[in-house]
Amino acid sequence: MDPPPDSQMGAPRNDVRSSEDLPRYKGGLSSQADGKIDPQIPFTEAPVLTREEDTTFASGDLQGFSKPIDSYEGRHRWDPEFAWDAKEEKRLIRKVSNNNDSKIRQASRINAFQIDVKICAWVCLSFFALQLDRGNISQALTDNMLNDLNINTNDYNTGQTIFYLTFLFAELPSQLISKKLGPDRWIPIQMVSWSIVASCQAFLKNRSSFFATRAILGLIEGGFIPDNILYLSYWYKSKELPVRLSWFWVSYQSTSIISAFLAYGILHLRGYHNMAGWRWLFALEGTLTGLIGIASYFYLPPSPTQTKSWFRGKNGWFNEREEKIMVNRILRDDPSKGDMHNRQAVTPVLFWHAISDYHMWPIYLLGFSWLLPSQPMTQYLTLQIKSLGFSTFETNLLSIPAYVIFIIILLLITPLSEAINQRFLVALLSQIWVLPLLIALEVLPGSASAWTRYALVTLLYAEPYAHAIIVAITSRNAGTVRTRTVASAMYNMTVQASNVIGSNIYRNNDKPLYRKGNAALIGITLYNMCLFVGAKLYYVYVNRKREQVWNAMTTEEKEDYLATTKDRGNKRLDFRFAH
């Protein structure tokens, strides 16, 4: 039966029911549960089918129930009857050119490979700019920055705490601004703004100015990461997003490698025009970020259907068929992406619904602690290496292997989590990796060789980085645009809160072996192991409970539920959480 005209996503009705009001149906499995399509069910059969466990909504693509709102930016390209060849979809994900059908090849000329080049690569470049200005303080430390400013390790810890706190509190407001203005506008504004402050660090004089710039940088840079995640969700399906996010964080570590080489050269400018090398570092790298930010303002398109501009070309990047493929594949993967347009603000009511979504809380709880075991080493890598007796320039070069190992493992575990459909268990590898390393650091005698400690420090830094996996889970499990907007910021806020904690674990009075700090990290690692397993079990339990109710419903009951329910996003009976 056809749904009432007001039943599309984003237009709740008054005569609706919640999943709690439904009887616990005791009937047998419907034809849907067997993976078959009943001819009486009004399915718009998707040309490309996915495994049941990989889908977000168990109801399939029921015609009429996944209609986007009228103001959705891709509404004019939405077509429930639109079909494309499976090879086109494959070409859309990976560039495959062995098909001789010229019509298909022309239709998919702009494919996901080119989307990766045009969108994902530029987002990675933006993240490169963030990390260049956020992380170059690590290289500045090796050039006696603390001594030049007459501050000590505890002052540095305080400065980093100020940065992470302001970064944390700016996350949610920044994400809400981004949702209203559009990430394509807000991201470049952020970049240009922080580049000015980053360059001004060249004129630091004392502890007060150090604290002030740390605070301002945190306020401006906060929200940048979830802003980009929201932007990428406009372009990629839920299963495609984790791999793209892994490249997002590859750019983060690539920045560490590139900045190490840049620092090696720039820090040699110490004494030129009576300026310390670290002052040149802040000035030059801040300027580079500003240039990337200006270019981003003109380059980033609002959405797949809004690529026309004087800078990107009067005809845009895609033809009509290509736009229809992109819009319909995104909406069939996750219909909730059509319940808001890309410049629609999250209202106070929607914000409250998103912030109170308890199904997202296990992910937030993970964000508070899962990175803590390696956090101190991440912040003190260069100082740790230099304390082993290496020079400033040797230290910057010796940090590179840690970054390379980090990247290799990141690129291996992220697609692995999707391939075996086990995200939290793959993420658990991060804790299994760091536990023996922390124990070794705790019991290693002070007389151990510098190279032994260097190996442990490098491997600890290079732990399996599950951040891309968990961020993708956050986006996928949100279920609605409003929750995705808020949840991405909330998860990142918890991660920044862990940074605040992590920056205060290694204390001045615990130097140089940090026995107390490492003992605390061992305890946190064991706690995290329980947390990862617990999060998985929770989502498995919710999915199974819903599956029992959904499979017991008849076809007519399912249609009636979808037509009348007031449940939205991950509260719907047919929603399945990724885990």
Residue pairs with C-beta under 8 A, 6 or more apart in sequence:
1 42
1 556
1 559
1 560
1 563
2 42
2 64
3 64
3 65
3 559
3 562
3 563
4 13
4 563
4 564
6 13
7 13
7 64
7 65
7 562
7 563
7 564
8 64
8 65
8 66
8 67
8 68
8 69
9 66
9 67
9 68
9 69
9 335
9 336
9 338
9 339
9 568
10 68
10 69
10 338
10 339
10 340
11 69
12 566
12 568
13 564
13 566
15 564
16 564
16 565
16 566
17 561
17 564
17 565
17 566
18 565
18 566
18 567
19 549
19 561
19 565
19 567
19 571
19 572
19 573
22 549
22 553
22 557
22 561
22 573
24 549
24 552
25 549
25 552
25 553
25 554
25 557
26 552
27 552
27 553
27 554
28 552
29 551
29 552
30 38
30 551
30 553
30 554
30 555
30 558
31 37
31 38
31 41
31 555
32 38
32 41
32 58
32 59
32 60
32 555
32 558
33 550
33 551
35 52
37 43
37 45
37 60
38 555
40 555
41 62
41 555
41 559
42 62
42 63
42 64
42 559
43 60
43 61
43 62
43 63
44 61
44 62
44 63
44 80
44 81
45 61
46 60
46 61
46 332
47 83
47 84
47 85
47 86
47 89
48 84
48 86
48 89
48 329
50 239
51 421
52 58
53 421
53 576
54 239
54 421
55 576
56 238
56 333
56 334
56 476
56 479
56 575
56 576
56 578
57 334
57 335
57 572
57 574
57 575
57 576
58 546
58 547
58 550
58 574
58 575
58 576
59 65
59 550
59 558
59 562
59 574
61 80
61 332
62 559
62 562
63 80
64 80
65 335
65 562
65 563
66 80
66 331
66 332
66 335
66 338
67 78
67 80
67 338
68 74
68 75
68 78
68 331
68 335
68 337
68 338
68 339
69 75
69 338
69 339
69 340
69 341
71 341
71 344
72 78
72 338
72 339
72 340
72 341
73 302
73 303
73 305
73 306
73 341
73 342
74 303
74 304
74 305
74 323
74 326
74 327
74 330
74 331
74 338
75 338
76 305
77 305
77 320
77 323
77 324
77 326
77 327
77 328
78 327
78 328
78 331
78 338
79 324
79 328
82 324
82 328
84 107
84 325
85 101
85 104
87 96
87 99
87 101
87 104
88 104
88 107
88 108
88 325
89 325
89 329
90 96
91 97
91 99
91 104
91 108
91 111
91 112
92 108
92 111
92 112
92 325
92 326
92 329
93 111
93 112
93 240
94 112
94 113
95 111
95 112
95 113
95 114
97 105
99 105
107 321
107 322
107 325
108 322
108 325
109 319
109 322
110 317
110 318
110 319
110 322
112 236
112 240
115 235
115 236
115 326
116 244
118 317
119 232
119 235
120 232
120 235
120 244
120 247
120 248
122 296
122 299
122 300
123 228
123 231
123 232
123 248
124 247
124 248
124 250
124 251
125 251
125 292
126 187
126 191
126 224
126 228
126 292
126 296
127 225
127 228
127 248
127 249
127 251
127 252
127 255
128 251
128 252
128 254
128 255
128 258
128 292
129 191
129 195
129 288
129 289
129 292
129 293
130 191
130 194
130 221
130 224
130 225
130 289
131 251
131 252
131 255
131 256
131 259
132 255
132 259
132 285
132 288
132 289
133 194
133 195
133 198
133 217
133 221
133 285
133 286
133 289
134 217
134 221
135 255
135 256
135 259
136 259
136 263
136 281
136 282
136 285
137 145
138 379
138 381
138 382
139 259
139 260
139 263
139 267
139 278
139 281
139 382
139 396
140 278
140 281
140 282
141 156
141 382
141 383
142 263
142 267
142 382
142 383
142 386
142 392
142 395
142 396
143 267
143 270
143 276
143 277
143 278
143 281
143 392
144 276
144 278
145 276
145 278
146 152
146 153
146 155
146 156
148 276
148 278
149 204
149 205
149 206
149 207
149 210
150 206
150 207
151 159
151 206
151 207
151 210
152 508
153 508
153 511
154 507
154 508
155 207
155 210
157 503
157 504
157 507
158 211
159 210
159 211
159 214
160 214
160 379
160 499
160 503
161 500
161 503
161 504
162 211
162 214
162 215
162 218
163 214
163 215
163 217
163 218
164 218
164 496
164 497
164 499
164 500
164 503
165 218
165 496
165 500
166 214
166 215
166 216
166 217
166 218
166 219
166 222
167 217
167 218
167 219
167 221
167 222
167 496
167 499
168 218
168 222
168 493
168 496
168 497
168 500
169 219
169 222
169 493
170 218
170 219
170 220
170 221
170 222
170 223
171 222
171 223
171 226
171 489
171 490
171 492
171 493
171 496
172 223
172 486
172 489
172 490
172 493
173 223
174 186
174 190
174 222
174 223
174 224
174 226
174 227
174 489
175 223
175 226
175 227
175 230
175 485
175 486
175 488
175 489
176 345
176 346
176 351
176 485
176 489
177 186
177 223
178 186
178 187
178 223
178 226
178 227
178 230
178 485
179 230
179 343
179 344
179 345
179 346
179 485
180 343
180 344
180 345
180 346
181 343
182 302
182 342
182 343
183 227
183 228
183 230
183 231
183 300
183 342
184 231
184 300
184 301
184 302
185 297
186 227
187 224
187 227
187 228
187 231
187 296
187 300
188 293
188 294
188 296
188 297
188 300
189 293
189 297
190 220
190 221
190 223
190 224
190 227
190 293
191 224
191 289
191 290
191 292
191 293
191 296
192 290
192 293
192 294
192 297
193 220
194 217
194 220
194 221
194 289
195 286
195 287
195 288
195 289
195 290
195 293
196 286
196 290
197 213
197 216
197 217
197 220
197 286
198 217
198 282
198 285
198 286
198 289
199 282
199 283
199 286
199 287
199 290
200 213
200 282
200 286
201 213
201 279
201 282
201 286
202 275
202 279
202 280
202 282
202 283
202 286
203 209
203 279
204 210
204 213
204 279
222 496
223 489
223 492
225 492
226 485
226 488
226 489
226 491
226 492
228 248
229 245
229 471
229 475
229 488
230 484
230 485
230 488
231 300
232 241
232 244
232 245
232 248
233 241
233 337
233 475
233 484
234 303
234 304
234 330
234 337
234 342
235 304
235 326
235 330
236 244
236 330
237 329
237 330
237 333
237 334
238 333
238 334
238 472
238 475
238 476
238 578
239 333
239 418
241 472
241 475
241 476
242 414
242 415
242 417
242 418
242 468
242 469
242 472
243 414
243 415
243 418
245 414
245 467
245 468
245 471
245 472
246 410
246 411
246 414
246 415
246 468
247 411
248 468
249 410
249 465
249 467
249 468
250 407
250 410
250 411
253 403
253 406
253 407
253 410
254 403
254 407
256 399
256 400
256 403
257 400
257 403
257 404
259 285
260 396
260 397
260 399
260 400
260 403
262 281
262 285
263 281
263 396
264 393
264 396
264 397
266 277
266 280
266 281
266 284
266 285
267 277
267 278
267 280
267 281
267 392
267 393
267 396
268 277
269 275
269 277
269 280
270 276
270 277
270 280
272 280
298 309
298 311
299 311
299 312
301 307
301 309
301 312
301 316
301 317
302 342
302 343
303 342
304 318
304 323
304 326
304 327
304 330
305 318
305 323
305 326
305 327
306 316
307 313
307 316
307 317
307 318
308 314
308 315
308 316
309 316
318 326
330 337
331 337
331 338
334 476
336 479
336 480
336 481
336 568
336 569
337 481
339 480
339 481
339 568
340 480
340 481
340 482
346 354
346 482
346 485
346 486
350 482
351 482
351 486
353 482
353 483
353 568
354 478
354 480
354 482
354 483
354 485
354 486
354 487
355 486
355 490
357 478
357 483
357 487
357 570
359 477
359 542
359 570
359 571
359 577
360 474
360 477
360 478
360 483
360 487
360 490
360 491
362 534
362 535
362 538
362 539
363 470
363 473
363 474
363 477
363 487
363 491
363 535
364 490
364 491
364 494
365 494
365 531
365 535
366 470
366 494
366 528
366 531
366 532
366 535
367 470
367 491
367 492
367 493
367 494
367 495
367 497
367 498
368 494
368 497
368 498
369 498
369 524
369 527
369 528
369 531
370 427
370 430
370 431
370 466
370 470
370 498
370 528
370 531
370 532
371 378
371 467
371 495
371 498
371 499
371 502
372 498
372 501
372 502
372 505
372 521
372 524
372 528
373 431
373 434
373 435
373 438
373 460
373 463
373 521
373 524
373 525
373 528
374 430
374 434
374 460
374 461
374 463
375 498
375 499
375 501
375 502
375 503
375 505
376 502
376 503
376 505
376 506
376 514
376 517
376 521
377 384
377 457
377 460
377 461
378 461
378 502
379 499
379 502
379 503
380 506
381 399
381 402
381 457
381 461
382 395
382 396
382 399
384 453
384 457
385 395
385 398
385 399
385 454
385 457
386 392
386 395
387 512
388 450
388 453
388 454
389 450
390 398
390 450
398 454
401 458
402 457
402 458
402 459
402 461
402 462
403 462
405 458
405 459
405 462
406 461
406 462
406 463
406 465
409 462
409 463
409 464
409 465
410 464
410 465
410 468
413 426
413 429
413 464
413 465
413 466
413 469
414 468
414 469
416 426
417 423
417 426
417 427
417 466
417 469
420 426
423 469
423 470
423 472
423 473
423 578
423 579
424 473
424 532
424 533
424 535
424 536
424 539
424 579
425 532
425 536
426 464
426 466
426 469
427 464
427 466
427 469
427 470
427 532
428 529
428 532
428 533
429 464
429 466
430 463
430 464
430 465
430 466
431 525
431 528
431 529
431 532
432 529
433 459
433 463
433 464
434 460
434 463
434 521
434 525
435 522
435 525
435 526
437 456
437 459
437 460
438 460
438 518
438 521
438 522
438 525
439 522
440 456
441 453
441 456
441 460
441 513
441 514
441 518
442 515
442 518
442 519
442 522
444 452
444 453
444 456
444 513
446 512
446 513
467 495
470 491
471 488
471 491
472 578
473 578
473 579
474 484
474 487
474 488
474 491
475 484
475 487
475 488
476 578
477 487
477 539
477 570
477 577
477 578
478 484
478 487
478 488
478 569
478 570
479 568
479 569
479 570
479 571
479 572
479 575
480 568
480 569
480 570
483 569
483 570
505 517
505 520
505 521
506 514
506 517
507 514
507 516
507 517
510 516
510 517
535 579
536 579
539 577
539 578
539 579
540 579
542 577
543 576
543 577
543 579
546 573
546 574
546 575
546 576
547 576
549 573
550 558
550 573
550 574
553 561
558 574
561 573
562 574
565 572
565 573
567 573
569 575
570 577
